[in-house]
Amino acid sequence: MKPVQFAISICLFVTSLTHAEKAMQATLNPVPVSFVVELIEKAEPGDVIRVPPGVYEGNLIIRKPIILDGGQKAIFDGLGKATVIEVVAEGVTIRECAIRGSGMDVTGEPSAIRVIAANVTIESNTIEDVLFGIDLREAPSANIRNNVIRCKDLEPGRRGDGIRLWWSHGCVIEGNVVQGSRDMVFWYSEDLQILRNTVTHSRYGLHFMYSHNTVLEENDLNGNSVGVYLMYSNGITIRGNRMQNNRGASGYGIGLKDCDDITITGNALLANRVGVYIDNSPSSINSTGLIESNMIAFNEIGLLATPNTHDNVFTRNAFVENEEQAVTHGRGRLVTNAFSRGGVGNYWSDYAGFDLDSDGIGDVTYEPKSLFGVMLAKEPNLRLFVHSPAQQAIEFTARALPELRPESTLIDPSPLASPPEIKLEIVGTGVGGMRMFIFSASLLSFAAICIAVMGIERGMPAQNSGGRT
């Protein structure tokens, strides 16, 4: 071997030893993130960079389309400064990394991962102790899958968003677990698929602003202030989701404001303050809303809508033991909405009618007329007396003096005599998911048993279709 070649070989060998030593050191002590920067600089576009186990301190900017694989043992720590990892190149993948320690200066909106490029994949990462989790800005066609995100332990109003999209179209957000964030929010982003995510102990589970043509499917939103809230967003399908125990100041399982062409089908809305809230939706001429085959049970209010709500179709829903089945937000009625389609209405657990021909449809209309409900709409503090003798006395007085009875809030001309079959998908895995499935599935059986017991006790069909007694 020539001397020059021998010298080059020795240099390359020493360099490899240096990198090996750094990799070994990373498993023992924190090292600067510049070590990973060197790996990226030496890589070709499309290469897989397998980051050695260890803690890498500092802020990383990825400017090349590579796959950054942490092997579930690489930790990126921002040391409380700025955004931990920023992606400015298209086609980057970040997977199986632990990311922590973003900054706190809200003006810079520091994040665990910020993306400002297209076709980026972020999957199977663990994110914690950050202000914002994953922040996409003008980053279309991104795939955000199977990440676990826990934001900094702050008051809800001071937290950042767990996942945020801004002007990022055609993205898939799937299988993520977000805990203790502000919102999981989507601004000006269209053609999204939001699938099988779990959001707990946050402000808004899923929040949409001016985002259109999107599917929300099989998400589990539990213990937030609001489950799903749509504002100025059109062409949204909400299917097979579970919204439970969302009981903040608003406490909506699903909230709609000025939205057109919304389809809500096959969801479980359980034990929220309000199951479904509708404010001026649809808002455009010739637009409609469809609310079909949902389980709306054990909420303080099943359906709450503003009086100008119109052109929604409610069919095959099960309204089960809500304290108030359906009310308006202020004065007015919901008669400009259809509570049946094709001769099929909804199941109401307080329906006092009968089904003599056994066709499954009640023979008298469902027209709830509750004087206490009208009083409650004007003075919410009266909720203290729900199910009390005071409520019963007010309703008895209204029945005894027909001139005191208010007009019905809604008219369902074809109420179902028994609960409809509603398929509730299991959301999530493990014991918690199975418990929720069993609980949800048992609601229909419970309602059916109640109907049978009431029928036996009465011994004869009821003779009126009045509201709750």
C-alpha positions in Angstrom: 0.0 0.0 0.0 1.3 3.4 -0.9 2.1 5.8 2.0 -0.6 8.2 1.0 -3.3 5.5 0.9 -2.1 4.1 4.2 -2.3 7.6 5.8 -5.9 8.1 4.5 -6.9 4.7 5.8 -5.5 5.5 9.2 -7.5 8.8 9.2 -10.7 7.1 8.3 -10.2 4.5 11.0 -9.5 7.1 13.6 -12.6 9.1 12.5 -14.8 5.9 12.8 -13.4 5.3 16.3 -14.3 8.9 17.2 -17.9 8.5 16.1 -18.1 5.1 17.8 -16.8 6.7 21.0 -19.3 9.5 20.8 -22.1 7.0 20.2 -21.0 5.0 23.3 -20.8 8.2 25.3 -24.3 9.1 24.3 -25.5 6.0 26.0 -23.9 7.2 29.3 -24.0 11.0 29.4 -25.9 13.7 27.5 -24.2 14.9 24.4 -24.8 18.0 22.2 -27.4 17.5 19.4 -24.6 18.5 17.0 -23.7 14.7 17.0 -27.0 14.0 15.2 -26.4 17.0 12.9 -23.1 15.4 11.8 -24.9 12.2 11.0 -27.5 14.0 8.9 -24.9 16.0 7.0 -23.1 12.8 6.0 -26.3 11.1 5.0 -27.8 10.9 1.5 -31.4 12.0 0.8 -33.7 9.1 1.8 -31.1 7.5 4.1 -32.2 6.0 7.5 -30.3 7.5 10.4 -30.5 5.2 13.4 -29.7 7.4 16.3 -27.7 5.6 19.0 -29.4 5.4 22.4 -28.7 8.4 24.6 -29.8 12.0 25.4 -29.1 14.7 22.8 -29.3 18.2 24.1 -30.2 21.3 22.1 -32.3 22.3 19.2 -32.2 20.3 15.9 -33.1 21.6 12.4 -33.6 18.9 9.7 -32.8 20.3 6.3 -32.5 17.1 4.3 -35.1 14.4 3.4 -34.0 11.6 5.8 -35.6 9.1 8.1 -34.6 9.8 11.7 -35.1 6.6 13.7 -34.6 6.8 17.5 -35.2 3.1 18.1 -37.3 4.0 21.1 -34.0 4.8 23.0 -32.9 8.2 21.6 -34.0 11.3 23.6 -34.0 14.8 22.3 -34.0 17.4 25.1 -34.5 21.1 24.2 -33.3 22.1 27.7 -36.3 24.5 28.0 -35.3 26.6 25.0 -37.3 27.2 21.7 -38.6 24.3 19.5 -36.8 21.0 20.0 -36.9 19.7 16.4 -37.8 21.8 13.4 -38.4 20.2 9.9 -37.8 22.4 6.9 -37.2 19.7 4.2 -39.9 17.7 2.4 -40.2 14.0 2.8 -38.7 13.7 6.4 -39.7 10.9 8.8 -39.2 11.1 12.5 -40.0 7.9 14.4 -39.6 6.2 17.7 -37.9 9.2 19.4 -38.5 10.7 22.8 -38.8 14.5 22.7 -39.0 16.8 25.7 -38.1 20.2 27.1 -39.4 22.9 24.8 -39.3 26.5 25.7 -42.0 28.4 27.5 -42.1 31.7 25.7 -45.5 31.7 24.2 -44.7 34.4 21.7 -42.4 31.9 19.8 -44.9 29.1 20.3 -42.1 26.5 21.0 -43.0 23.0 20.2 -41.6 19.5 20.4 -41.7 19.2 16.6 -42.5 22.0 14.1 -43.0 21.2 10.5 -43.0 23.7 7.6 -42.6 21.3 4.7 -44.8 18.8 2.8 -45.0 15.0 3.0 -43.6 14.6 6.5 -44.3 11.6 8.6 -44.1 11.8 12.4 -44.9 8.4 14.0 -44.5 6.5 17.3 -42.8 9.2 19.2 -43.2 10.1 22.9 -43.5 13.8 23.6 -43.6 15.3 27.1 -42.9 18.5 29.0 -43.5 20.8 26.0 -45.6 23.8 25.4 -46.9 22.8 22.0 -46.7 19.2 20.8 -46.7 18.8 17.0 -47.1 22.0 15.0 -47.7 21.9 11.3 -47.6 25.1 9.3 -48.3 25.0 5.6 -47.3 21.3 5.7 -49.6 19.4 3.4 -49.9 15.6 3.1 -48.4 15.0 6.5 -48.9 11.7 8.4 -49.0 12.1 12.2 -49.5 8.6 13.7 -49.3 6.8 17.0 -47.6 9.5 19.0 -48.1 10.0 22.7 -48.1 13.7 23.6 -48.2 15.3 27.1 -47.9 19.0 27.4 -46.4 21.0 30.3 -48.4 20.9 33.5 -50.0 24.4 33.4 -53.4 25.9 33.8 -55.5 25.0 30.7 -55.5 28.6 29.3 -51.6 28.7 29.4 -51.0 25.4 27.7 -50.2 24.9 24.1 -52.0 22.7 21.6 -51.2 19.0 21.5 -51.4 18.8 17.7 -52.0 21.9 15.6 -52.5 22.3 11.8 -52.3 25.6 10.0 -53.1 25.6 6.3 -52.0 22.0 6.0 -54.3 20.1 3.6 -54.6 16.4 3.0 -53.1 15.2 6.3 -53.8 12.0 8.2 -53.9 12.3 12.0 -54.3 8.8 13.4 -53.9 6.8 16.5 -52.4 9.6 18.7 -52.8 9.9 22.4 -52.9 13.5 23.7 -53.1 14.3 27.4 -53.3 17.6 29.2 -53.1 20.0 26.2 -55.0 23.1 25.3 -56.6 21.9 22.0 -56.1 19.5 19.2 -56.8 22.2 16.6 -57.1 22.5 12.8 -57.0 26.0 11.2 -57.7 26.5 7.5 -56.9 22.9 6.7 -59.0 20.8 4.3 -59.4 17.1 3.3 -58.2 15.7 6.6 -58.6 12.3 8.1 -58.8 12.4 11.9 -58.9 8.7 13.0 -58.8 6.8 16.2 -57.1 9.5 18.4 -57.6 9.7 22.2 -57.7 13.1 23.8 -58.1 13.5 27.6 -57.9 16.3 30.2 -57.7 19.0 27.6 -59.8 22.0 26.7 -61.1 21.1 23.3 -60.6 17.5 22.2 -60.9 18.4 18.5 -61.3 22.0 17.4 -61.9 23.1 13.8 -61.8 26.6 12.4 -62.5 27.2 8.7 -61.6 23.6 7.9 -63.7 21.7 5.3 -64.2 18.2 3.8 -62.9 16.2 6.7 -63.7 12.9 8.3 -63.6 12.3 12.1 -63.8 8.6 12.9 -63.5 6.5 16.0 -61.9 9.1 18.2 -62.2 8.8 22.0 -62.6 12.2 23.7 -63.0 11.9 27.4 -62.8 14.3 30.3 -62.2 17.5 28.3 -64.1 20.8 28.5 -65.5 20.1 25.0 -65.3 17.0 22.9 -65.5 18.3 19.3 -66.2 21.9 18.3 -66.7 22.9 14.7 -66.7 26.6 13.7 -67.3 27.9 10.1 -66.4 24.4 8.7 -68.3 22.6 6.0 -68.6 19.1 4.7 -67.6 17.4 7.9 -68.5 13.7 8.7 -68.4 12.7 12.4 -68.7 9.0 12.6 -68.2 6.3 15.2 -66.6 8.5 17.9 -67.1 8.5 21.6 -67.5 11.7 23.6 -67.8 11.1 27.3 -67.6 13.2 30.5 -66.8 16.5 28.7 -68.1 18.8 31.4 -66.3 22.1 31.3 -68.0 25.5 31.2 -69.4 24.6 27.8 -69.3 20.8 28.2 -70.4 19.9 24.7 -69.9 16.4 23.4 -70.3 17.9 19.9 -70.7 21.6 19.2 -71.5 23.2 15.8 -71.4 26.9 15.0 -72.2 28.2 11.5 -71.4 25.0 9.8 -72.9 23.5 6.6 -73.5 19.9 5.4 -72.5 18.2 8.6 -73.1 14.4 9.1 -73.1 13.1 12.6 -73.7 9.3 12.7 -73.0 6.3 14.9 -71.5 8.3 17.8 -71.8 7.7 21.6 -72.4 11.0 23.5 -72.4 10.0 27.1 -72.5 11.9 30.4 -71.5 15.3 29.0 -73.0 18.5 30.1 -74.6 18.8 26.7 -74.7 15.9 24.2 -75.1 18.0 20.9 -75.0 21.8 20.7 -76.1 23.5 17.5 -75.7 27.2 16.8 -77.1 28.4 13.4 -76.0 25.3 11.6 -76.5 24.9 8.8 -76.0 28.6 8.1 -76.4 28.7 4.3 -79.5 28.3 2.1 -79.9 24.8 0.6 -77.5 23.3 3.2 -78.6 20.5 5.6 -77.4 18.6 8.6 -77.9 14.9 9.3 -77.8 13.5 12.9 -78.5 9.8 12.6 -78.1 6.7 14.8 -76.3 8.3 17.7 -76.5 7.2 21.4 -77.2 10.4 23.4 -77.4 9.3 27.0 -77.1 10.5 30.6 -76.2 14.1 29.6 -77.6 17.1 31.5 -79.0 18.2 28.1 -79.3 15.8 25.2 -79.7 18.4 22.5 -79.3 22.1 22.9 -79.9 24.4 20.0 -80.4 28.1 19.3 -83.9 29.0 18.0 -82.6 29.9 14.5 -81.3 26.3 14.0 -83.0 24.9 11.0 -82.9 22.2 8.2 -81.3 19.5 10.4 -82.7 15.9 10.1 -82.7 13.8 13.3 -83.5 10.1 12.8 -82.8 6.8 14.5 -81.1 8.5 17.5 -81.5 7.1 21.0 -82.1 9.9 23.6 -81.8 8.0 26.9 -82.3 9.4 30.3 -80.9 12.9 29.7 -82.0 15.3 32.4 -83.5 17.4 29.6 -83.9 15.6 26.2 -83.9 18.6 23.9 -84.1 22.4 24.7 -83.5 25.7 22.9 -80.9 28.2 24.0 -83.3 31.0 24.8 -86.8 31.4 23.6 -88.0 29.5 20.5 -88.8 26.1 19.2 -87.0 23.5 17.0 -89.9 22.9 14.6 -88.0 24.0 11.6 -85.9 20.9 11.9 -87.1 17.4 11.0 -87.2 14.8 13.7 -88.0 11.9 11.4 -87.1 10.7 7.9 -89.0 8.3 5.8 -91.5 7.7 8.7 -88.7 6.8 11.2 -88.1 9.1 14.1 -86.0 8.8 17.3 -86.2 6.9 20.5 -87.0 9.0 23.6 -86.8 7.3 27.0 -89.5 9.6 28.4 -92.0 8.9 25.5 -95.4 8.1 27.1 -97.1 6.9 23.9 -97.9 3.4 22.7 -97.5 1.2 19.6 -100.7 -0.8 19.2 -99.9 -2.2 15.7 -96.4 -3.3 16.9 -94.6 -1.7 13.9 -91.9 -0.2 16.0 -93.3 3.3 15.6 -95.3 5.1 18.3 -98.9 5.8 17.4 -98.9 9.3 18.8 -96.3 12.0 18.3 -93.6 13.0 20.8 -94.2 16.6 21.8 -92.4 17.4 25.1 -94.0 20.3 27.0 -92.2 21.1 30.2 -92.9 24.2 32.1 -89.9 23.5 34.4 -87.8 23.2 31.2 -88.9 26.7 30.1 -88.1 28.1 33.5 -84.7 26.3 33.5 -83.8 27.9 30.1 -84.3 31.3 31.6 -82.6 30.6 34.9 -79.9 27.9 34.8 -79.5 28.0 38.6 -82.8 26.1 38.9 -80.9 23.0 37.8 -80.4 22.5 41.5 -84.1 21.4 41.7 -84.0 18.8 38.8 -85.7 15.6 39.9 -86.8 17.3 43.1 -90.4 17.6 44.4 -90.3 21.2 43.3 -89.9 20.1 39.7 -92.7 17.6 40.0 -95.0 20.2 41.6 -94.4 22.7 38.7 -95.1 20.0 36.1 -98.2 18.9 37.9 -99.5 22.4 38.0 -98.9 22.8 34.3 -100.9 19.6 33.6 -103.7 20.8 35.9 -103.8 24.2 34.3 -103.4 23.8 30.5 -103.1 27.5 30.0 -99.7 27.3 31.8 -98.3 24.6 29.6 -95.8 25.9 27.1 -95.6 25.0 23.4 -93.7 21.8 22.6 -89.9 22.3 22.0 -90.0 19.9 19.1 -92.3 17.5 17.3 -91.3 13.9 16.4 -94.1 12.5 14.4 -92.7 9.0 14.3 -91.1 8.2 17.6 -89.5 4.8 18.0 -91.2 2.6 20.5 -88.0 0.8 21.4 -84.3 1.8 21.2 -82.7 1.4 17.7 -79.8 -0.9 17.2 -76.7 1.4 17.2 -73.3 -0.1 16.5 -70.7 1.4 18.8 -67.2 0.6 17.8 -64.5 -0.2 20.4 -62.3 2.9 20.6 -58.8 2.2 21.9 -57.3 -1.0 23.4 -56.9 -2.5 26.7 -59.1 -2.8 29.8 -60.3 0.8 29.6 -61.5 0.5 26.0 -63.3 -2.7 26.8 -65.0 -1.3 29.8 -66.3 1.6 27.7 -67.6 -0.7 25.1 -69.4 -2.9 27.6 -70.9 0.3 29.3 -72.0 1.8 26.0 -73.5 -1.4 24.7 -75.4 -2.0 28.0 -77.3 1.3 27.6 -79.6 -0.1 25.0 -80.3 -3.2 27.0 -81.0 -1.0 30.1 -83.5 1.1 28.1 -85.2 -1.9 26.7 -85.6 -3.4 30.2 -87.0 -0.1 31.5 -89.7 -0.2 28.8 -90.7 -3.7 29.6 -90.9 -3.0 33.3 -93.0 0.1 32.8 -95.3 -1.8 30.5 -95.8 -4.5 33.2 -96.4 -1.9 35.9 -98.9 0.0 33.9 -100.8 -3.0 32.6 -102.1 -0.9 29.8 -100.8 1.6 27.2 -100.4 5.2 28.1 -103.1 7.5 26.7 -101.1 10.6 25.9 -97.8 11.7 24.4 -96.8 14.3 26.9 -93.3 15.0 28.0 -91.4 14.0 31.1 -93.6 13.5 34.2 
